[in-house]
Amino acid sequence: MAVCVYSSSVNRVSRLFVIVSMLAAAAVEATLAAPEWGPLPTVTVAAFLVALVAGRVLPGLVTAAALCFTYIAPAVFTLALGRFRLAHLLVWIAALFGAMLATRPLRGWAFAPRWKWPLVVWALAVSASWPIVALREIDFNLALVGGGRLANSIAGGLPTEAVIAVAGAALTQGLGLLLFDWLYARYRDEPIERFERAVVAPLAASALAACLLGAYQGFVDLTLLSGGNWPQLGRAAGSMVDANAFGMIAALWGPAFVAAGLALRGGRRWLLAMGGFALAWAGLWSSGSRSALMAGAIAFLFIVYHAYTALPSRAHRIRLLGGVTVLAAIGLSVLLLAPAEGRGPIRRLFSALPAPTAANAEQFVRALWNRNYYGAAAMIMIREQPLAGVGVGAFTLMSPDYTHLAGSRETFDNAQNWYRHQLSELGLIGSVGWVVWVILFIGTLVRTRGAEARYLPAGAIKGALVALGAISMLGVPAQSTAVTLTFWVFAFWYIVLAVPRARENRTLVPPGGAAWGWVLMVVLVAAHAAVTLSAARGAMRVPQRALRIGWNYTYGFYDLERPQGGDAYRWTTKDAVTVIPAGRGRLKLTLWIAHPDASDRPVDVRVWRNGELVVQAALRDHAHLTQYVPVPEGASRLLIRTWVSRTWRPSDHGSRDTRELGMAITDWTFVEDLSR
């Protein structure tokens, strides 16, 4: 009895923890992104509350409305505001989040027993670690939020931008897992038709609109509702204002339209199946995405295979293959010969292929793995932080630093491989959940198939899932929130089409060990958070990275003052940090305080060099204290951190100076001969 109560409590509390963490991530992102669009926090909160309240009364309608915006929200914002930024998606995300919470606010996880343990571990690892990573990026100093002169990498990037990226990445993963759980709670034990009407239909409508706009852009006007430099590249961004994400959505919905069409009755089924498939491929082609082309081809082969094996005779199969060949030839001819504004993906694909020699083939394979040094950067991250990784959402932020370590100077990008990206960000401990789930789900895809009328629809959705999983070896399409949510909807769709409930009820943990499974879960998540915090306080701290990689990083110091007849100096705040180029010999540190009451209340001062305490004193007057600090052998930069026990404000003593002053410290001077 006690075991059941414990398991039930952890089940409920763990889900509540993930919900609170994701709400916090959304709040942080909305607050920090407000300078881009002032009403963002207010509109986001309003969307959440309206969906939460209305979802209690009309859950199906509210959820369908939110899902309808999945692929068109960027275009809607472009129309409404004249521009689109990723943070604007928070309004749609908040509405979807509110609609989901309206039906199951405080209940435990609804995942099938087979998936529950790894998925909850995954969700908790992300939810517990992202706040640590976000705080690390502002050096655990809230005063740095909004700071406009700091760089968080060798290529730049402000602390506020880093926190937004971390919160956004966590929100994408957490929202996807919560959506999968919500689908289980609402539709796993319901007739499949209800799920298809309530979830698949609004998503299909959104995908049709996205593909229609993308096709129009690609063949008529690339600039319509587009963004960035996609028109200049000759690529249609569809309604997602991102050609890569749009191309992947089109590739995934090609087979999904076939599955959705076959679920209908009468003549409409083939109209949606074939018409939707053709429109999806027109959008895919217009996007110019090579990854989407490969994904679409993989999914198409799955449809052909399942259609072929479903036919009763050899004659039917021969006719099918002949018809598919003719239709494919016609479709390809139309795409190649029709007047178009954009570049198709085939031209981009062949432009990347080397001449057919053994040496070139080997070099091409290596290039696919390293992908402009991002693969090499990921491997360095994994070697340096094997247990907890560099932090959720942090790979892109730190990619210029680590490509620099790998021998190149690249701009911000992902690891060019979803699995490698996840491992580098979450480490071995944090990756236990997603790795176990991927293995289990692949096994399910291999061993199951839809029965009778569900055979072909299940095969089409399986093709979409396999395509996304395969292409994720060459990119990170799931960085897009829309792509991530599509994956989880399709995973659930396949399960209800092809996976018997009895199979899902086979647990990883023996029935008698359920409590131990929850204990192991808590231990893993706590260990991951602890190692993440330890690294965040040590080698992964931004000043430590600046010291190692080599860029200037300073906060807490006021501008240099040059008094007539005296040495230049600068005041500090209570805490100050700087990374400076190292000279030869010793660093001459001369410091003092000017607190009016120092004689009565001594001021403690401390200075660290590269983490080592080099000055510690209790100052009772305004006398100067000088210390000569050795420069480590071979050091090109020094990390100086200062601290005072309290500050003072000159304006409180009749001055116009309103600054909070800590200690004064002379400009950085290096001395080789101490006798001078």
C-alpha positions as CSV (number, residue, x, y, z in Angstrom):
1,M,0.0,0.0,0.0
2,A,2.8,2.4,0.9
3,V,4.6,1.6,-2.3
4,C,1.5,2.4,-4.4
5,V,1.0,5.7,-2.5
6,Y,4.7,6.6,-3.1
7,S,4.5,5.8,-6.8
8,S,1.3,7.7,-7.2
9,S,2.7,10.8,-5.4
10,V,5.9,10.9,-7.4
11,N,3.9,10.4,-10.6
12,R,1.7,13.4,-9.9
13,V,4.4,15.6,-8.4
14,S,6.9,15.0,-11.2
15,R,4.4,16.0,-13.9
16,L,3.5,19.1,-11.9
17,F,7.2,20.0,-11.6
18,V,7.5,19.7,-15.4
19,I,4.4,21.9,-16.0
20,V,5.7,24.6,-13.6
21,S,9.2,24.5,-15.2
22,M,7.7,24.9,-18.7
23,L,5.5,27.8,-17.5
24,A,8.6,29.4,-16.0
25,A,10.5,29.0,-19.3
26,A,7.7,30.6,-21.2
27,A,7.5,33.5,-18.7
28,V,11.2,34.1,-18.8
29,E,11.3,34.0,-22.6
30,A,8.3,36.4,-22.9
31,T,9.7,38.8,-20.4
32,L,13.2,39.0,-21.9
33,A,11.9,39.2,-25.5
34,A,9.5,42.1,-24.6
35,P,11.8,44.8,-26.0
36,E,11.2,43.3,-29.5
37,W,7.5,43.5,-29.1
38,G,6.2,45.3,-25.9
39,P,2.8,43.5,-25.7
40,L,4.3,40.0,-25.9
41,P,4.1,39.2,-22.1
42,T,0.6,40.5,-21.8
43,V,-0.7,38.8,-25.0
44,T,1.0,35.5,-24.0
45,V,-0.6,35.5,-20.6
46,A,-3.9,36.4,-22.1
47,A,-3.7,33.6,-24.6
48,F,-2.9,31.1,-21.9
49,L,-5.7,32.2,-19.6
50,V,-8.3,32.4,-22.3
51,A,-7.4,28.9,-23.5
52,L,-7.3,27.6,-20.0
53,V,-10.8,28.9,-19.1
54,A,-12.5,28.3,-22.4
55,G,-10.9,24.9,-22.6
56,R,-12.8,23.8,-19.5
57,V,-16.1,24.5,-21.4
58,L,-15.2,23.7,-25.0
59,P,-12.0,21.6,-24.8
60,G,-12.3,20.2,-28.4
61,L,-12.9,23.6,-30.0
62,V,-10.2,25.4,-28.2
63,T,-7.6,22.7,-28.8
64,A,-8.5,22.5,-32.5
65,A,-8.2,26.3,-32.8
66,A,-4.7,26.3,-31.2
67,L,-3.6,23.4,-33.5
68,C,-4.8,25.2,-36.6
69,F,-2.1,27.8,-36.0
70,T,0.8,25.3,-35.7
71,Y,2.2,25.9,-39.2
72,I,0.7,29.3,-40.0
73,A,1.4,31.3,-36.8
74,P,4.6,32.9,-38.3
75,A,2.7,34.1,-41.4
76,V,-0.1,35.5,-39.2
77,F,2.4,37.5,-37.2
78,T,4.0,38.7,-40.4
79,L,0.7,39.9,-41.6
80,A,-0.3,41.5,-38.2
81,L,3.1,43.1,-37.2
82,G,4.9,43.3,-40.5
83,R,7.7,41.1,-39.1
84,F,8.1,37.8,-37.3
85,R,10.5,36.7,-34.5
86,L,10.7,33.3,-32.9
87,A,9.5,34.7,-29.5
88,H,6.2,35.6,-31.1
89,L,5.4,31.9,-31.2
90,L,4.9,32.1,-27.4
91,V,1.4,33.4,-28.0
92,W,0.5,30.2,-29.9
93,I,2.4,28.0,-27.5
94,A,0.7,29.6,-24.5
95,A,-2.8,29.0,-26.1
96,L,-1.9,25.3,-26.8
97,F,-0.5,24.9,-23.3
98,G,-3.6,26.4,-21.7
99,A,-5.9,24.1,-23.8
100,M,-4.0,21.1,-22.6
101,L,-4.0,22.0,-19.0
102,A,-7.7,22.8,-19.0
103,T,-8.5,19.1,-19.2
104,R,-5.9,17.6,-16.9
105,P,-4.2,20.3,-14.7
106,L,-2.9,18.4,-11.7
107,R,-3.1,14.7,-12.6
108,G,-0.2,12.3,-13.0
109,W,1.4,11.1,-16.2
110,A,-0.8,9.2,-18.6
111,F,1.9,7.6,-20.7
112,A,1.6,3.9,-21.4
113,P,3.7,1.9,-18.9
114,R,6.3,1.0,-21.6
115,W,7.1,4.6,-22.3
116,K,6.5,6.2,-18.9
117,W,9.9,5.8,-17.2
118,P,12.2,7.0,-20.0
119,L,9.9,9.9,-21.0
120,V,9.5,11.2,-17.5
121,V,13.3,11.0,-16.9
122,W,13.8,12.9,-20.1
123,A,11.2,15.6,-19.2
124,L,12.6,16.0,-15.6
125,A,16.2,16.2,-16.8
126,V,15.3,19.1,-19.1
127,S,13.0,20.8,-16.6
128,A,15.5,20.6,-13.7
129,S,18.6,21.7,-15.6
130,W,17.5,24.5,-17.9
131,P,17.2,27.1,-15.0
132,I,20.8,26.3,-14.0
133,V,22.1,26.7,-17.5
134,A,20.1,30.0,-17.9
135,L,21.6,31.4,-14.7
136,R,25.1,30.2,-15.8
137,E,24.8,32.3,-19.0
138,I,24.3,35.5,-16.8
139,D,27.1,34.3,-14.5
140,F,24.5,33.9,-11.7
141,N,24.1,37.7,-11.7
142,L,20.6,39.0,-12.4
143,A,22.1,42.5,-13.0
144,L,23.4,41.2,-16.3
145,V,20.0,40.7,-17.7
146,G,19.6,43.3,-20.4
147,G,23.3,44.1,-20.4
148,G,24.2,45.4,-23.9
149,R,28.0,45.2,-24.0
150,L,28.8,41.6,-22.9
151,A,29.6,38.8,-25.2
152,N,28.8,35.2,-24.3
153,S,31.0,33.7,-26.9
154,I,33.9,34.5,-29.2
155,A,31.4,35.4,-31.9
156,G,29.2,37.6,-29.6
157,G,25.7,37.0,-28.3
158,L,24.3,38.9,-25.4
159,P,23.5,37.2,-22.0
160,T,19.8,38.0,-22.5
161,E,19.8,36.3,-25.9
162,A,21.5,33.3,-24.4
163,V,18.8,32.9,-21.7
164,I,16.1,33.2,-24.2
165,A,17.7,30.5,-26.3
166,V,18.0,28.2,-23.3
167,A,14.4,28.7,-22.2
168,G,13.1,28.3,-25.7
169,A,15.0,25.0,-26.3
170,A,13.7,23.6,-22.9
171,L,10.2,24.7,-23.8
172,T,10.2,23.0,-27.1
173,Q,11.2,19.7,-25.6
174,G,9.0,19.9,-22.6
175,L,5.9,21.0,-24.5
176,G,6.4,18.1,-26.9
177,L,6.5,15.6,-24.1
178,L,3.5,17.1,-22.3
179,L,1.6,17.0,-25.6
180,F,2.3,13.3,-26.0
181,D,1.1,12.7,-22.5
182,W,-2.0,14.8,-23.1
183,L,-2.8,12.7,-26.3
184,Y,-2.6,9.6,-24.2
185,A,-4.9,10.9,-21.6
186,R,-7.5,12.2,-24.0
187,Y,-7.5,9.7,-26.9
188,R,-5.7,6.5,-26.3
189,D,-8.8,4.7,-25.1
190,E,-11.1,6.5,-27.4
191,P,-12.1,5.5,-31.0
192,I,-9.4,6.6,-33.4
193,E,-11.9,8.7,-35.4
194,R,-12.2,11.1,-32.5
195,F,-8.4,11.7,-32.4
196,E,-8.3,12.2,-36.2
197,R,-11.2,14.7,-36.0
198,A,-9.9,16.6,-33.0
199,V,-6.1,16.6,-33.6
200,V,-5.2,15.4,-37.1
201,A,-7.8,17.4,-39.0
202,P,-6.8,20.9,-37.6
203,L,-3.2,20.1,-38.1
204,A,-3.9,18.9,-41.7
205,A,-5.7,22.1,-42.4
206,S,-2.8,24.1,-41.1
207,A,-0.3,22.0,-43.2
208,L,-2.5,22.4,-46.3
209,A,-2.4,26.2,-45.9
210,A,1.4,26.2,-45.3
211,C,2.0,24.0,-48.4
212,L,-0.3,26.1,-50.6
213,L,1.5,29.3,-49.6
214,G,4.9,27.6,-50.1
215,A,3.9,26.3,-53.5
216,Y,2.7,29.8,-54.5
217,Q,6.0,31.3,-53.3
218,G,8.1,28.8,-55.1
219,F,6.3,29.1,-58.5
220,V,5.0,32.6,-58.5
221,D,6.3,35.1,-55.9
222,L,9.0,34.2,-53.4
223,T,8.6,37.4,-51.4
224,L,5.0,36.9,-50.4
225,L,4.9,36.7,-46.6
226,S,8.5,35.5,-46.6
227,G,11.3,36.6,-44.3
228,G,15.1,36.7,-43.8
229,N,17.2,36.1,-46.9
230,W,15.2,33.1,-48.2
231,P,13.9,34.9,-51.3
232,Q,17.5,35.9,-52.2
233,L,18.5,32.2,-51.8
234,G,15.6,31.2,-54.1
235,R,13.9,29.2,-51.4
236,A,10.2,29.3,-50.3
237,A,9.7,29.6,-46.5
238,G,6.0,28.9,-46.7
239,S,3.9,30.2,-43.8
240,M,6.7,29.3,-41.4
241,V,9.1,32.0,-42.5
242,D,11.8,29.3,-42.4
243,A,12.6,27.2,-45.5
244,N,14.2,24.4,-43.7
245,A,11.4,23.9,-41.1
246,F,8.8,24.4,-43.8
247,G,10.4,21.8,-46.1
248,M,10.5,19.2,-43.3
249,I,6.8,19.8,-42.4
250,A,5.9,19.4,-46.1
251,A,8.0,16.2,-46.3
252,L,6.3,14.8,-43.2
253,W,2.8,15.7,-44.3
254,G,3.1,14.1,-47.7
255,P,2.6,10.6,-46.2
256,A,0.3,12.0,-43.5
257,F,-2.1,13.3,-46.1
258,V,-2.3,9.8,-47.5
259,A,-3.0,8.4,-44.0
260,A,-5.6,11.1,-43.3
261,G,-7.3,10.7,-46.6
262,L,-7.6,6.9,-46.2
263,A,-9.4,7.5,-42.9
264,L,-12.2,9.2,-44.7
265,R,-15.1,7.6,-46.6
266,G,-16.3,8.1,-50.2
267,G,-14.5,10.0,-53.0
268,R,-13.0,12.5,-50.6
269,R,-10.5,10.0,-49.3
270,W,-8.5,9.9,-52.5
271,L,-8.9,13.6,-53.1
272,L,-7.2,14.4,-49.8
273,A,-4.7,11.6,-50.1
274,M,-3.5,12.3,-53.6
275,G,-4.2,16.0,-53.7
276,G,-2.6,16.6,-50.3
277,F,0.4,14.5,-51.2
278,A,0.9,16.4,-54.5
279,L,0.6,19.8,-52.7
280,A,3.0,18.7,-50.0
281,W,5.6,17.8,-52.6
282,A,5.1,21.1,-54.4
283,G,5.8,22.8,-51.1
284,L,8.7,20.6,-50.4
285,W,10.2,21.3,-53.8
286,S,9.7,25.0,-53.4
287,S,11.5,25.0,-50.0
288,G,14.7,23.9,-51.7
289,S,15.6,21.8,-48.7
290,R,17.8,18.8,-49.4
291,S,17.0,17.2,-46.1
292,A,13.3,17.5,-46.8
293,L,13.8,16.0,-50.2
294,M,15.6,12.9,-48.7
295,A,12.9,12.7,-46.0
296,G,10.1,12.9,-48.5
297,A,11.8,10.2,-50.7
298,I,12.1,7.8,-47.7
299,A,8.5,8.3,-46.7
300,F,7.4,7.8,-50.3
301,L,9.2,4.5,-50.5
302,F,7.4,3.4,-47.3
303,I,4.0,4.2,-48.9
304,V,4.9,2.3,-52.1
305,Y,6.2,-0.7,-50.2
306,H,3.1,-0.9,-48.0
307,A,0.7,-0.4,-50.9
308,Y,2.6,-3.1,-52.9
309,T,2.5,-5.7,-50.1
310,A,-1.2,-4.9,-49.4
311,L,-2.3,-5.9,-52.9
312,P,-3.7,-9.4,-53.4
313,S,-2.0,-10.5,-56.6
314,R,1.2,-10.1,-58.7
315,A,-0.8,-8.4,-61.5
316,H,-2.1,-5.7,-59.1
317,R,1.4,-5.1,-57.9
318,I,2.8,-4.7,-61.4
319,R,0.1,-2.2,-62.2
320,L,0.9,-0.4,-59.0
321,L,4.6,-0.1,-59.8
322,G,3.9,1.0,-63.3
323,G,1.4,3.6,-62.2
324,V,3.8,4.9,-59.5
325,T,6.6,5.1,-62.0
326,V,4.5,7.1,-64.5
327,L,3.1,9.4,-61.8
328,A,6.6,10.0,-60.4
329,A,7.9,10.8,-63.8
330,I,5.1,13.2,-64.5
331,G,5.4,14.9,-61.1
332,L,9.2,15.3,-61.5
333,S,8.8,16.7,-65.0
334,V,6.3,19.2,-63.8
335,L,8.5,20.3,-60.9
336,L,11.6,20.6,-63.2
337,L,10.0,22.2,-66.2
338,A,7.3,24.4,-64.7
339,P,8.3,28.1,-64.5
340,A,9.5,28.7,-61.0
341,E,10.8,31.5,-58.8
342,G,12.9,29.2,-56.6
343,R,15.6,26.7,-56.8
344,G,14.6,23.1,-56.4
345,P,16.4,20.8,-53.9
346,I,17.9,18.5,-56.6
347,R,20.1,21.2,-58.0
348,R,21.3,22.1,-54.4
349,L,21.8,18.4,-53.7
350,F,23.9,17.7,-56.7
351,S,26.0,20.9,-56.2
352,A,27.1,19.4,-52.9
353,L,28.1,16.0,-54.3
354,P,31.8,15.4,-55.1
355,A,33.2,13.9,-58.2
356,P,32.7,10.0,-58.1
357,T,36.1,8.9,-56.9
358,A,37.0,6.8,-53.8
359,A,39.0,9.7,-52.3
360,N,36.2,12.2,-52.8
361,A,33.6,9.7,-51.5
362,E,35.7,9.3,-48.2
363,Q,36.1,13.0,-47.9
364,F,32.3,13.5,-48.5
365,V,31.4,11.1,-45.8
366,R,33.7,12.8,-43.3
367,A,32.3,16.2,-44.3
368,L,28.8,14.8,-43.7
369,W,29.9,13.7,-40.2
370,N,31.8,16.9,-39.3
371,R,29.5,19.4,-41.1
372,N,31.7,22.5,-41.1
373,Y,33.3,21.6,-37.8
374,Y,30.1,21.4,-35.9
375,G,30.4,17.6,-35.6
376,A,33.9,18.0,-34.3
377,A,32.8,20.7,-31.9
378,A,30.1,18.4,-30.5
379,M,32.6,15.6,-29.9
380,I,34.9,18.0,-28.0
381,M,31.9,19.0,-25.9
382,I,31.0,15.4,-25.2
383,R,34.6,14.6,-24.2
384,E,34.9,17.6,-21.9
385,Q,31.4,17.4,-20.3
386,P,30.5,13.7,-20.7
387,L,28.1,13.4,-17.7
388,A,25.8,16.4,-17.9
389,G,26.7,18.0,-21.2
390,V,27.0,21.7,-21.9
391,G,23.4,22.4,-21.1
392,V,20.0,22.3,-22.8
393,G,19.9,24.9,-25.5
394,A,23.6,25.7,-25.1
395,F,25.2,24.0,-28.1
396,T,24.2,26.7,-30.6
397,L,25.3,29.4,-28.1
398,M,28.7,27.8,-27.7
399,S,29.2,26.5,-31.2
400,P,31.6,29.3,-32.3
401,D,33.8,28.6,-29.3
402,Y,34.1,24.9,-29.9
403,T,34.5,25.1,-33.7
404,H,37.3,27.5,-32.8
405,L,38.8,24.7,-30.6
406,A,38.3,22.3,-33.5
407,G,40.3,24.5,-35.8
408,S,37.8,26.8,-37.5
409,R,35.8,29.9,-36.8
410,E,32.1,29.2,-37.6
411,T,29.0,31.0,-36.8
412,F,26.1,29.9,-34.5
413,D,24.5,26.6,-35.5
414,N,23.4,23.2,-34.2
415,A,25.4,20.0,-34.1
416,Q,24.0,18.9,-37.6
417,N,22.9,15.6,-36.0
418,W,20.0,15.5,-33.5
419,Y,21.3,12.6,-31.5
420,R,24.8,14.1,-31.2
421,H,23.2,17.5,-30.4
422,Q,21.1,16.0,-27.5
423,L,24.1,14.0,-26.2
424,S,26.4,17.1,-26.2
425,E,23.7,19.2,-24.4
426,L,22.4,16.7,-21.8
427,G,25.4,14.4,-21.4
428,L,25.3,10.7,-20.5
429,I,23.2,11.1,-17.4
430,G,20.7,13.5,-18.9
431,S,20.4,11.4,-22.1
432,V,19.3,8.2,-20.4
433,G,15.6,8.9,-20.8
434,W,15.6,9.9,-24.5
435,V,18.1,7.1,-25.5
436,V,16.0,4.4,-23.8
437,W,12.8,5.8,-25.4
438,V,14.3,6.0,-28.9
439,I,15.5,2.4,-28.6
440,L,12.1,1.2,-27.4
441,F,10.2,3.1,-30.0
442,I,12.5,1.9,-32.9
443,G,11.8,-1.7,-31.7
444,T,8.1,-0.9,-31.7
445,L,8.3,0.4,-35.3
446,V,10.1,-2.6,-36.5
447,R,7.8,-5.2,-34.8
448,T,4.4,-3.7,-35.4
449,R,2.2,-2.8,-38.3
450,G,-1.4,-1.8,-38.8
451,A,-4.0,-4.6,-39.3
452,E,-6.3,-4.8,-42.4
453,A,-7.6,-1.3,-43.2
454,R,-5.0,0.3,-41.0
455,Y,-2.1,-1.3,-42.7
456,L,-1.4,1.4,-45.3
457,P,-2.2,4.4,-43.1
458,A,0.1,3.0,-40.4
459,G,2.8,2.3,-43.0
460,A,2.6,5.9,-44.3
461,I,2.9,7.4,-40.8
462,K,5.7,4.9,-40.0
463,G,7.5,6.2,-43.2
464,A,7.2,9.8,-41.9
465,L,8.6,8.9,-38.5
466,V,11.5,6.8,-40.0
467,A,12.2,9.7,-42.4
468,L,12.5,12.2,-39.6
469,G,14.6,9.9,-37.5
470,A,17.0,9.2,-40.5
471,I,17.3,12.8,-41.5
472,S,18.0,13.7,-37.9
473,M,21.4,12.0,-38.4
474,L,22.2,14.9,-40.8
475,G,20.5,17.8,-39.0
476,V,18.4,19.0,-36.1
477,P,14.9,19.7,-37.6
478,A,13.4,19.2,-34.2
479,Q,14.8,22.6,-33.2
480,S,11.6,23.9,-34.7
481,T,8.7,23.7,-32.2
482,A,6.3,22.9,-35.0
483,V,8.5,19.9,-36.2
484,T,8.8,18.6,-32.6
485,L,5.1,18.7,-31.9
486,T,4.4,17.1,-35.3
487,F,6.7,14.2,-34.4
488,W,4.9,13.6,-31.1
489,V,1.5,13.7,-32.8
490,F,2.6,11.3,-35.5
491,A,4.2,9.0,-32.9
492,F,0.9,8.8,-31.1
493,W,-1.0,8.4,-34.4
494,Y,1.1,5.4,-35.3
495,I,0.6,3.9,-31.9
496,V,-3.2,4.1,-32.1
497,L,-3.1,2.7,-35.6
498,A,-0.7,-0.2,-35.1
499,V,0.3,-0.9,-31.5
500,P,-1.9,-3.1,-29.3
501,R,-2.6,-1.8,-25.8
502,A,-1.2,-5.1,-24.4
503,R,2.2,-4.4,-25.9
504,E,2.4,-0.9,-24.4
505,N,1.5,-2.3,-21.0
506,R,4.8,-4.3,-20.9
507,T,6.8,-2.2,-18.4
508,L,10.6,-1.8,-18.3
509,V,10.5,-2.2,-14.5
510,P,9.1,-5.4,-13.1
511,P,5.8,-4.8,-11.3
512,G,7.3,-5.4,-7.9
513,G,10.1,-2.9,-8.5
514,A,7.9,0.1,-9.5
515,A,9.0,2.1,-6.4
516,W,12.6,1.4,-7.2
517,G,12.1,2.7,-10.7
518,W,10.8,6.0,-9.4
519,V,13.8,6.1,-6.9
520,L,16.2,5.6,-9.8
521,M,14.5,8.3,-11.8
522,V,14.9,10.8,-8.9
523,V,18.5,9.9,-8.4
524,L,19.3,10.3,-12.1
525,V,17.6,13.6,-12.4
526,A,19.2,14.9,-9.1
527,A,22.6,13.7,-10.3
528,H,22.3,15.4,-13.6
529,A,21.2,18.7,-12.0
530,A,24.1,18.5,-9.5
531,V,26.7,17.9,-12.1
532,T,25.2,20.6,-14.3
533,L,25.4,23.0,-11.4
534,S,29.0,22.0,-10.5
535,A,30.1,22.6,-14.1
536,A,28.1,25.9,-14.3
537,R,30.0,27.1,-11.2
538,G,33.3,25.9,-12.7
539,A,34.6,25.2,-16.2
540,M,31.3,26.1,-18.0
541,R,30.9,29.5,-16.4
542,V,31.0,32.2,-19.0
543,P,34.1,34.0,-17.7
544,Q,36.0,30.7,-17.6
545,R,35.0,30.1,-21.2
546,A,36.2,33.5,-22.1
547,L,39.5,32.9,-20.4
548,R,40.0,29.6,-22.2
549,I,38.7,30.5,-25.7
550,G,40.0,34.0,-25.7
551,W,37.6,37.0,-25.7
552,N,37.2,40.0,-23.6
553,Y,34.5,39.7,-20.9
554,T,33.8,42.4,-18.3
555,Y,31.1,43.5,-16.0
556,G,30.9,45.2,-12.6
557,F,33.7,47.8,-13.6
558,Y,32.9,51.4,-14.2
559,D,34.8,53.3,-17.0
560,L,38.4,54.1,-16.5
561,E,39.2,57.4,-14.8
562,R,42.4,59.3,-15.5
563,P,43.1,61.8,-12.7
564,Q,45.7,64.5,-13.5
565,G,49.0,63.6,-12.1
566,G,47.9,60.1,-10.9
567,D,47.5,56.5,-12.1
568,A,44.4,55.6,-14.1
569,Y,41.9,53.6,-12.1
570,R,38.4,52.2,-12.2
571,W,35.7,51.7,-9.6
572,T,34.0,48.3,-9.1
573,T,30.5,47.4,-8.0
574,K,30.0,44.8,-5.3
575,D,31.0,42.0,-7.6
576,A,33.1,42.5,-10.7
577,V,34.6,40.2,-13.3
578,T,37.0,40.8,-16.2
579,V,39.0,38.7,-18.6
580,I,42.1,40.6,-19.8
581,P,45.1,39.9,-22.1
582,A,48.0,38.8,-20.0
583,G,51.3,40.6,-20.0
584,R,54.7,39.3,-18.9
585,G,56.0,39.0,-15.3
586,R,53.5,40.0,-12.6
587,L,50.2,41.8,-12.5
588,K,50.4,44.9,-10.3
589,L,47.2,45.3,-8.4
590,T,46.8,48.5,-6.5
591,L,43.4,48.9,-4.8
592,W,41.7,51.0,-2.2
593,I,38.3,52.0,-0.8
594,A,36.6,55.3,-0.1
595,H,33.8,54.4,2.3
596,P,33.3,57.3,4.7
597,D,32.7,54.9,7.6
598,A,35.4,52.4,7.0
599,S,37.2,53.2,10.3
600,D,34.1,52.1,12.2
601,R,32.9,49.4,9.8
602,P,35.9,47.7,8.0
603,V,35.3,46.7,4.4
604,D,36.3,43.2,3.4
605,V,37.8,43.0,-0.1
606,R,38.9,40.0,-2.1
607,V,40.5,39.5,-5.5
608,W,40.8,36.2,-7.4
609,R,43.1,35.5,-10.3
610,N,42.0,32.5,-12.5
611,G,39.9,31.3,-9.5
612,E,42.8,31.5,-7.0
613,L,42.4,34.0,-4.1
614,V,45.3,36.5,-4.3
615,V,44.1,39.4,-2.2
616,Q,42.1,39.2,1.0
617,A,42.0,42.1,3.5
618,A,39.8,44.1,5.8
619,L,40.3,47.8,5.0
620,R,39.8,50.4,7.6
621,D,41.0,53.5,5.8
622,H,41.6,54.9,2.3
623,A,45.2,53.7,2.1
624,H,46.3,52.0,-1.1
625,L,47.0,48.2,-1.0
626,T,49.4,46.9,-3.6
627,Q,49.9,43.2,-4.5
628,Y,52.0,41.7,-7.3
629,V,50.3,38.7,-8.7
630,P,52.3,36.1,-10.8
631,V,51.1,35.5,-14.3
632,P,50.8,31.7,-14.9
633,E,53.3,30.3,-17.4
634,G,52.1,30.5,-21.0
635,A,48.9,32.3,-20.0
636,S,47.5,34.6,-22.7
637,R,44.6,35.9,-20.6
638,L,43.8,36.4,-17.0
639,L,40.4,36.1,-15.2
640,I,40.1,38.7,-12.5
641,R,37.2,38.6,-10.1
642,T,36.7,41.1,-7.3
643,W,34.3,41.3,-4.3
644,V,33.6,43.8,-1.5
645,S,31.5,43.2,1.5
646,R,29.5,46.3,1.0
647,T,29.2,49.3,-1.4
648,W,28.5,53.0,-0.8
649,R,26.8,55.8,-2.8
650,P,28.6,59.2,-2.9
651,S,25.2,60.9,-3.6
652,D,24.2,59.9,0.0
653,H,27.0,62.2,1.2
654,G,26.3,65.3,-0.8
655,S,27.9,64.4,-4.1
656,R,26.1,64.2,-7.5
657,D,27.7,60.8,-8.1
658,T,24.9,58.2,-7.8
659,R,27.0,55.1,-8.5
660,E,27.3,52.1,-6.2
661,L,31.0,52.0,-5.4
662,G,33.0,49.1,-4.1
663,M,36.8,49.3,-4.5
664,A,39.0,51.3,-6.8
665,I,41.6,49.4,-8.7
666,T,44.4,50.8,-10.9
667,D,44.5,50.0,-14.6
668,W,46.0,46.7,-15.5
669,T,49.8,46.9,-15.3
670,F,52.4,44.1,-15.7
671,V,55.8,44.4,-14.2
672,E,58.8,42.2,-15.0
673,D,61.4,43.7,-12.6
674,L,60.0,44.3,-9.1
675,S,63.1,46.3,-8.1
676,R,62.0,49.2,-10.3
